[in-house]
Amino acid sequence: MCDVSSSISCSKVFSSRWGRGFGLLGSIFGNDSALNQPNSVYGIVFYAFQLLLGMTVSAMAALILMTTSILSVVGSLYLGYILYFVLKDFCIICITTYALNFILFILNYKRLVYLNEAWKQQLQAKQD
């Protein structure tokens, strides 16, 4: 499904050194380290974290969501660079994930702005 040609191949990307630990953790901790997991494992943890914290209205959760979204966009830019310039490949799943990370960033930003306004209004109402 995803391996269309030699230049459009998810398998090529997933089996590369950048498909595990973002291509960094293996160099730092060793290829056999428990931290050097496939990137998809980190993605599952990230999206579960986003889902669970997204169900709350706490200020801390909103800040954590925004911070992790910023990190995911930075990570997507890094992996997108590796995908295009180093691997010279096009991975449909990767590009979709990068787009989802950017959409989550926008949604979390809008959520933070909305909650900030709501908290200001509540604070103003208490002071009146």
N, C-alpha and C positions, 0 to 999 in steps of 0.2 A: 504494500500500500504506500509506503513512504519512500521506498527505494525506486525512484523513477529512472534515473540514469546515473552515470558516474559523477556528475556534478550536483545531482539532487538526491542525496542519500542520508537518511537519518542514521542508518547503521554505521556508516563511516564516522559520523560525529560521535555517536554514543560509545563506539569502541575505541575512540582516540584517547590520548592521555587527558584531554580536557573534558571528557565525559564523566570523569570521576574527580571528586574533590575540586572541581573548577580548574583542574590542571595545576593547582597550587598546593593542596594539602598533602599530596603524595610526595612532593619535593621537600616539604617542611617536616612532616611526621613519618614519612616512609610509605611506600605503596601498600604495605600490609597493615597499616594503622586502621583502627576502628573508625577514625574520622575521615578516612579516604573512601567515602561511599559514592555510589553513582549520584550524579546531580539530581536525578529524579527523586531520590530519598529526601534530599534537602528541600526539593519542591513540595513534596507531600507534607512535610513538617510545616513549611512556610504557609501553604494554603490552608491547612487545618488550623494553624495559629490565627490566620486572618479571619477565617470563618468563626472560630470561637470568640475571639476578642471583638469581632464585628457585631456580635449579639449584645454587647454591653453598651452602656452610655457613660462610662466613667471617663474622666479626663485623662487618667493615666493610660487607659486602654487606647484612647484616641491618639495620644502621643506615640505610644508603642507601635500602633498600626502605621502611623505616618512615617516613623523612623524606619521600620522594616520595609515599607514600600519604597522609600528612598534607596535603601540598600539593594532592594531587588531590581530597581531601575539601573543603578550603577552596575550591578552584576550582569544585567541583560546587555548593557552597552559593552561591557568587557567581553562577554561570551559572543555577542554579535560581531565584534571586531575579530575575535578568533575564528569564528565561523566563516566570515567573508575573506579576510586577508591572510589568515594562516592556513586554514583547511581548504579554502577556495571551494566551499560547498554551500548548498542551500538545503536547510533542514526545515521541512514544513512544521513539524512539532516544535522545534526551537523557536521559529519566528512567531508562531501562535502563542507560545509561552511568553515571549518578550512583549507581545502586544497586550496580553492579559496583565502582565506586571505593570505596564504603563497605565492601563485602564484602572487597575486597583489603586495606583498612585493618585490618579485624578479623583476617584471616588473617595479615597481616604482624606485627601486634601479638602474636598467639598464637605465631607462629614465633619472634619475638624473646624472648619469655618462656621458651619451651621451650629455645631454644639457650642462653640465659643460665643456666638451671638445669643444662643438660648441661655447660657450661663450668665452672660452679662445682664440679660433681661431679668432673670431670677434674682440676681444680686441687686439690681436697681429696684425691683419690687419689694425686696426685704428692707431696703434703706428708706423707702417712702412710707 
